[in-house]
Structure formats: structure tokens, C-alpha cells
């Protein structure tokens, strides 16, 4: 199938046979693979700095990352060009008044604008993936409208980096935001759970998604909720300012009700396996380096096929969430400081009344 990675165990068999001197055509025939697939992985292996023996000794996930960088169909620049055209293609195909419009015709138009773009087979594959991702899934039980909610939370465990000057280990909180309709997540390490860092994580999430959902659903942390209440929680005024600036509303989850932001809870559990675990032996020397590593693992995670679902989180995000997100404002949010001034009961007041005419004559 176009755009789908082969199992690395099968690719290792390809490399072993090729190493033994068998031709690529014969390898494809023996293993039941298309000869283009054999050519592709053999060429990638030959371009890799490691020898075939060294590649064959690697664990399957590491070999997959070296040869494909994750899922090659979605790290390809051609996909970046095609994804902006997918909503138009879907609309043309679904229009009952344009039954004469075919995939082949749309592919020809696409190739005219993108001569180096996908050939017809891969073009159809991505179009079908986009159409399938728009359909409700029996596995994703809570089918929500795209672009409606953003679930927000912090991971319970921390990550860390080493300060170069002091040698001290600096622990960081991990901010998490998830669009529940597509289960598309965003993670970022921030210094703390203070208001400034919380808003920095939230603003980075909106920039990452490329738009603004209608409703923000944060947990009952102090940066978001001043006073928890089952019916009328008091939202932090700065967060309200943030929501007003981005044109959305804030509806905090009920205290002690994790089901209100179940997608955030589930994504954090997956982050422990997909992000925390791979980073456990690595050492970082700045917050920027740590977040760069998180970004790389996060991209691999959203481009991985979901179990029992024939598409990725990124594909579902492009299909149902991204078209429904509101545009980002032109200016970033700036915190407005509020304070209450109290006058001492012993203070004296002096009132001065100035006659406008007298003031004018004095100035002249």
C-alpha cells in the first residue's frame, strides 16, 4: 500500500538477501514485494553511513527511524503541498452536481500545478485517507465536532536538563494540550506551572495547531482557576483575557472529574511511553534542546498509525480539526497586570478647583 511503512523484519530480510548477492527483482519475487519497494529500501540502506551489517544489528524501531525518519509519506515535502488541496478535492468528489469529476481528473489538475508531486497511486491513497479520516470511527467513541474543544493539562512526571554553569539538574513541567476530535496532541517542557509559563505553553500549542478552537478546557490548576466550584468556578482573569484575545471561551473541567478532559489524560499516558521512555537515557543542557527532542518524538507519534484505525492522528487532524479552527490573531497575547489600590484611612485629601479661563490667562 502506498505511503505505508513495511515491517522492519521484512526489510531486514531484503537487506540480508541483497547482501548475499541476490538481485532486487529476485528479492521481490521471493518475498512477495513490489520491486520498487525493494529498490527503495536498498537505496536508503546504501545511502546510510552505517554498513549493512551494522544496520541489520539495529533494533527494528531504530532501523525504521534511520531508513524512513518515521512514516516517509508524511515527512515528504510533497505531502505538505498536497494537504492544503485536500479539502478542495474532497468537496469536488462529494458534490452531487459534479458527478463527472473523477479522481484522475483532479490528479491531472494537481500535476499541472505540481509537476514533481505524487503519482496517481499515492495521490489516491492520500485522498482516500483524508476521506476516511472524516468519517466517525467506531473505535473513537467520543466523536466530537472538529475544532470545538482543546483539553489542557500537565503531566504528573517531570523532565529535566542540566544547567551548564552550575551543573544543577533543573526539573521542568510538561504542558499538554489535545484536540479531542482527532486526539492530536501537543507537548512542551516549561519551567513551572505559574501563570506565565502556562500561557506560554498554551500560546505555543495554538501556534502549533495553526488555529484556535472554540472552547478551552483546562484542569483546575491555579494558573487557570482561582477558585474551584462544581457549578461556577472562578477563572483566572489573565486566562479570560487570553481567551478574549484569541476569540474563544474557557470552561474548566470539574474538580476531581478527569473524564471531562479524558483525551488529555490519555495523551499524557501515551507521552510517557512515546516521549519520556525514549528520552530516559539522554542528557540535555538547555530547555530549548529538551523541547527540540520532544518535538521530534511528538512528530513520529502523530504520524504513527492508530490501532484498529487505518489512518494517523495527523491525517485526522488535517481532515476534521484544522478546517474548523479559527484564525490566529495577528498579534500575540500580552499579559495585562491588575492591581487593587487601597487608600490609608489616615490619608488627607486636597481638592483644587481651577477655573479654565484663569488657567488660560496664566498660561498666556
C-alpha positions as CSV (number, residue, x, y, z in Angstrom):
1,X,0.0,0.0,0.0
2,X,1.4,3.4,-0.9
3,X,2.5,5.6,2.0
4,X,2.6,2.7,4.5
5,X,5.8,1.5,6.1
6,X,6.8,-2.1,5.7
7,X,7.6,-4.1,8.8
8,X,11.3,-3.8,9.6
9,X,11.6,-7.6,10.0
10,X,10.7,-7.9,6.3
11,X,13.1,-5.1,5.4
12,X,15.9,-6.9,7.2
13,X,15.2,-10.0,5.1
14,X,15.5,-7.8,2.0
15,X,18.9,-6.4,3.2
16,X,20.2,-9.9,4.0
17,X,19.3,-11.3,0.6
18,X,20.8,-8.2,-1.1
19,X,23.9,-8.6,1.0
20,X,24.1,-12.3,-0.2
21,X,24.2,-11.2,-3.8
22,X,20.6,-11.8,-4.9
23,X,19.2,-9.3,-7.4
24,X,16.5,-6.8,-6.4
25,X,14.0,-8.3,-8.8
26,X,14.6,-11.8,-7.4
27,X,14.3,-10.5,-3.8
28,X,10.9,-9.0,-4.6
29,X,9.8,-12.3,-6.2
30,X,11.0,-14.4,-3.2
31,X,9.5,-12.1,-0.5
32,X,6.3,-11.1,-2.4
33,X,7.3,-7.5,-2.6
34,X,6.9,-5.0,-5.4
35,X,10.4,-4.4,-6.9
36,X,10.0,-0.6,-6.4
37,X,9.7,-1.2,-2.7
38,X,12.9,-3.4,-2.7
39,X,14.7,-0.7,-4.7
40,X,13.6,2.0,-2.3
41,X,14.8,0.3,0.9
42,X,18.1,-1.0,-0.6
43,X,18.9,2.5,-1.9
44,X,18.1,4.0,1.6
45,X,20.4,1.5,3.2
46,X,23.2,2.2,0.8
47,X,22.9,5.9,1.5
48,X,23.1,5.4,5.2
49,X,26.6,5.9,6.8
50,X,26.3,2.6,8.6
51,X,27.2,-0.6,6.8
52,X,24.6,-3.3,6.0
53,X,26.0,-5.5,8.9
54,X,25.6,-2.6,11.3
55,X,22.1,-1.8,10.1
56,X,21.0,-5.4,10.5
57,X,22.1,-5.4,14.1
58,X,19.9,-2.5,15.0
59,X,16.6,-2.9,16.8
60,X,13.5,-2.6,14.5
61,X,12.4,0.9,15.7
62,X,15.9,2.3,15.4
63,X,16.3,0.9,11.9
64,X,12.9,2.3,10.9
65,X,13.8,5.7,12.1
66,X,17.2,5.6,10.2
67,X,15.7,4.5,7.0
68,X,12.4,6.4,6.9
69,X,12.5,9.0,9.7
70,X,9.2,7.6,10.9
71,X,6.4,7.5,8.3
72,X,8.0,8.6,5.0
73,X,4.7,9.5,3.4
74,X,4.2,12.4,5.8
75,X,7.7,13.6,6.2
76,X,7.8,14.1,2.4
77,X,7.6,17.7,1.3
78,X,5.1,16.7,-1.4
79,X,2.6,15.9,1.3
80,X,2.9,19.4,2.6
81,X,1.9,20.7,-0.9
82,X,-1.0,18.2,-1.2
83,X,-2.6,18.6,2.2
84,X,-3.7,22.2,1.5
85,X,-5.5,20.9,-1.6
86,X,-7.3,18.0,0.1
87,X,-10.4,19.9,1.3
88,X,-11.0,21.2,-2.2
89,X,-10.5,17.7,-3.7
90,X,-13.0,16.2,-1.1
91,X,-15.6,18.9,-1.9
92,X,-15.3,18.3,-5.6
93,X,-15.7,14.5,-5.2
94,X,-18.7,14.8,-2.8
95,X,-20.6,17.4,-4.9
96,X,-23.6,15.6,-6.4
97,X,-23.9,18.2,-9.1
98,X,-20.4,17.3,-10.3
99,X,-20.6,13.5,-10.7
100,X,-18.4,13.8,-13.8
101,X,-15.4,14.9,-11.7
102,X,-13.1,11.9,-11.2
103,X,-10.0,11.3,-9.1
104,X,-8.0,11.0,-12.3
105,X,-9.1,14.5,-13.5
106,X,-8.3,16.0,-10.1
107,X,-4.9,14.3,-10.2
108,X,-4.2,15.7,-13.6
109,X,-5.0,19.2,-12.4
110,X,-2.8,18.6,-9.3
111,X,0.1,17.5,-11.5
112,X,-0.2,20.6,-13.7
113,X,0.3,22.8,-10.6
114,X,2.9,20.4,-9.0
115,X,4.9,18.6,-11.8
116,X,7.1,16.9,-9.1
117,X,4.1,15.9,-7.0
118,X,2.7,12.4,-6.2
119,X,1.9,10.0,-9.0
120,X,-1.7,8.8,-9.3
121,X,-1.5,5.8,-6.9
122,X,-0.1,7.8,-4.0
123,X,-2.4,10.7,-4.8
124,X,-5.4,8.4,-4.5
125,X,-4.1,6.9,-1.3
126,X,-3.8,10.3,0.5
127,X,-7.2,11.4,-0.9
128,X,-8.8,8.2,0.5
129,X,-7.1,8.6,3.8
130,X,-8.4,12.1,4.1
131,X,-12.0,11.0,3.3
132,X,-11.8,8.0,5.7
133,X,-10.5,10.3,8.5
134,X,-13.6,12.5,8.1
135,X,-15.9,9.6,8.9
136,X,-17.0,8.8,12.5
137,X,-15.0,6.0,14.0
138,X,-16.5,3.1,16.0
139,X,-13.2,3.0,18.0
140,X,-13.1,6.7,18.9
141,X,-16.2,6.6,20.9
142,X,-16.4,10.3,21.9
143,X,-16.8,11.7,18.4
144,X,-16.7,15.5,18.9
145,X,-17.1,18.3,16.4
146,X,-13.7,19.2,14.8
147,X,-12.1,22.4,16.2
148,X,-14.6,22.5,19.2
149,X,-12.5,21.7,22.3
150,X,-8.9,21.9,23.5
151,X,-8.2,19.8,26.6
152,X,-5.3,21.2,28.7
153,X,-3.3,19.6,31.5
154,X,0.1,19.0,32.9
155,X,1.9,15.6,33.0
156,X,2.4,14.3,36.5
157,X,6.0,13.4,36.0
158,X,8.7,15.9,35.1
159,X,11.6,16.0,32.6
160,X,14.9,17.8,33.3
161,X,18.0,19.3,31.8
162,X,21.4,20.2,33.4
163,X,22.4,23.8,33.8
164,X,25.7,24.4,32.1
165,X,27.0,27.0,34.6
166,X,26.0,25.4,37.9
167,X,25.8,21.7,36.9
168,X,22.4,21.6,38.7
169,X,19.6,19.4,37.4
170,X,16.6,21.6,36.5
171,X,13.3,19.8,36.6
172,X,10.6,21.0,34.1
173,X,6.9,20.6,34.0
174,X,5.4,19.2,30.7
175,X,2.5,21.1,29.4
176,X,0.0,19.0,27.4
177,X,-2.9,20.2,25.1
178,X,-5.0,17.8,23.0
179,X,-7.7,18.3,20.3
180,X,-10.2,15.5,21.3
181,X,-11.9,15.2,17.9
182,X,-8.7,13.9,16.3
183,X,-6.7,13.1,19.5
184,X,-4.0,15.3,18.1
185,X,-1.6,16.3,21.0
186,X,1.0,19.0,21.7
187,X,3.6,18.7,24.4
188,X,6.1,21.3,25.7
189,X,8.5,21.5,28.6
190,X,8.1,24.7,30.6
191,X,9.9,25.9,33.8
192,X,6.9,25.7,36.1
193,X,3.1,25.8,36.4
194,X,3.0,29.5,37.0
195,X,0.6,31.7,35.0
196,X,3.3,33.0,32.7
197,X,4.6,29.5,31.8
198,X,1.1,28.1,31.5
199,X,0.1,30.8,29.0
200,X,3.4,30.4,27.1
201,X,2.6,26.7,26.7
202,X,-1.0,27.4,25.7
203,X,0.1,30.1,23.1
204,X,2.7,27.7,21.7
205,X,0.0,25.0,21.4
206,X,-2.3,27.3,19.3
207,X,0.6,28.2,17.1
208,X,1.5,24.5,16.6
209,X,-2.1,23.7,15.7
210,X,-2.3,26.8,13.4
211,X,-5.6,28.0,14.7
212,X,-7.9,28.5,17.7
213,X,-10.6,26.1,19.0
214,X,-13.9,27.4,20.3
215,X,-13.6,26.2,23.9
216,X,-10.5,25.7,26.2
217,X,-11.0,23.0,28.9
218,X,-8.2,23.4,31.4
219,X,-7.7,21.4,34.6
220,X,-8.3,23.1,38.0
221,X,-4.7,24.3,38.4
222,X,-4.1,27.8,40.0
223,X,-2.9,29.3,36.7
224,X,-6.3,28.6,35.2
225,X,-8.8,28.6,38.0
226,X,-8.7,30.9,41.1
227,X,-11.5,29.1,42.9
228,X,-12.8,25.6,42.1
229,X,-16.5,25.1,42.2
230,X,-18.7,22.4,40.8
231,X,-21.1,24.8,39.1
232,X,-19.4,28.2,38.9
233,X,-15.6,28.0,39.0
234,X,-13.8,31.3,39.1
235,X,-11.5,31.5,36.1
236,X,-8.2,33.4,36.4
237,X,-8.7,36.9,35.0
238,X,-5.5,36.6,32.9
239,X,-6.7,33.4,31.3
240,X,-10.0,35.2,30.5
241,X,-8.0,38.0,28.9
242,X,-6.1,35.4,26.9
243,X,-9.3,33.7,25.7
244,X,-10.8,37.0,24.7
245,X,-7.7,37.9,22.8
246,X,-7.9,34.6,20.8
247,X,-11.7,34.7,20.4
248,X,-12.5,31.6,22.4
249,X,-14.1,30.7,25.8
250,X,-12.8,28.9,28.9
251,X,-14.8,26.2,30.5
252,X,-12.7,24.5,33.2
253,X,-13.1,20.8,33.9
254,X,-14.9,19.9,37.1
255,X,-12.7,19.3,40.0
256,X,-11.8,15.6,40.6
257,X,-13.5,14.7,37.2
258,X,-10.7,13.6,34.9
259,X,-13.3,12.3,32.4
260,X,-14.1,15.9,31.5
261,X,-10.6,16.0,29.8
262,X,-10.2,12.4,29.1
263,X,-8.2,12.9,25.9
264,X,-5.6,15.0,27.8
265,X,-5.2,12.2,30.4
266,X,-4.9,9.6,27.7
267,X,-2.4,11.5,25.7
268,X,-0.2,12.1,28.8
269,X,-0.2,8.3,29.4
270,X,0.9,7.8,25.8
271,X,3.5,10.5,26.2
272,X,5.1,8.6,29.0
273,X,5.7,5.7,26.5
274,X,6.4,7.6,23.3
275,X,8.4,10.6,24.8
276,X,9.5,10.0,28.3
277,X,10.8,6.5,27.8
278,X,12.9,7.2,24.7
279,X,14.5,10.2,26.5
280,X,15.3,8.4,29.7
281,X,19.0,7.9,28.9
282,X,19.6,11.3,27.2
283,X,21.0,14.3,28.9
284,X,20.1,17.9,27.8
285,X,21.8,21.2,28.7
286,X,19.1,23.7,27.9
287,X,15.3,23.9,27.9
288,X,15.5,24.6,24.1
289,X,17.4,21.3,23.5
290,X,14.9,19.4,25.6
291,X,11.9,20.8,23.6
292,X,13.6,20.1,20.3
293,X,13.9,16.4,21.3
294,X,10.2,16.4,22.4
295,X,9.1,17.9,19.1
296,X,10.9,15.2,17.1
297,X,9.3,12.3,19.1
298,X,6.0,14.0,19.0
299,X,6.1,14.2,15.2
300,X,6.8,10.5,15.0
301,X,3.9,9.8,17.4
302,X,1.2,11.7,15.4
303,X,2.4,10.1,12.2
304,X,2.1,6.6,13.5
305,X,-1.0,4.5,12.6
306,X,-3.5,4.1,15.4
307,X,-4.5,0.6,16.4
308,X,-7.7,-0.7,14.6
309,X,-7.9,2.6,12.6
310,X,-6.5,2.9,9.1
311,X,-5.2,6.5,9.5
312,X,-2.9,8.6,11.7
313,X,-3.7,11.3,14.2
314,X,-2.1,13.8,11.8
315,X,-4.4,12.7,9.0
316,X,-7.5,13.0,11.2
317,X,-6.4,16.4,12.5
318,X,-6.0,17.7,8.9
319,X,-9.4,16.3,7.9
320,X,-11.7,17.3,10.8
321,X,-9.9,19.7,13.2
322,X,-7.8,22.0,11.1
323,X,-10.6,23.2,8.8
324,X,-12.7,24.2,11.8
325,X,-10.1,26.1,13.8
326,X,-10.4,29.9,13.8
327,X,-7.5,32.0,12.5
328,X,-4.8,33.1,14.9
329,X,-4.8,36.9,15.7
330,X,-2.1,38.9,14.1
331,X,-0.6,40.0,17.4
332,X,0.5,37.6,20.2
333,X,-1.1,37.9,23.6
334,X,0.5,40.2,26.2
335,X,-0.2,39.9,29.9
336,X,-2.1,42.8,31.5
337,X,-1.2,43.3,35.2
338,X,-4.1,44.1,37.5
339,X,-3.8,45.5,41.0
340,X,-6.1,47.0,43.6
341,X,-5.0,50.2,45.3
342,X,-6.1,50.8,48.9
343,X,-6.1,54.3,50.5
344,X,-5.0,54.6,54.1
345,X,-7.8,55.8,56.4
346,X,-5.5,58.5,57.8
347,X,-4.7,60.0,54.4
348,X,-5.7,63.6,53.8
349,X,-7.3,64.8,50.6
350,X,-6.9,68.2,49.0
351,X,-9.3,69.2,46.3
352,X,-8.3,72.0,43.9
353,X,-10.7,73.7,41.5
354,X,-9.1,75.5,38.6
355,X,-11.1,78.0,36.6
356,X,-10.4,77.2,32.9
357,X,-10.4,80.9,32.0
358,X,-7.9,81.8,34.8
359,X,-5.7,78.9,33.7
360,X,-5.7,80.1,30.1
361,X,-4.8,83.7,31.1
362,X,-2.0,82.4,33.3
363,X,-0.5,80.3,30.5
364,X,-0.7,83.2,28.0
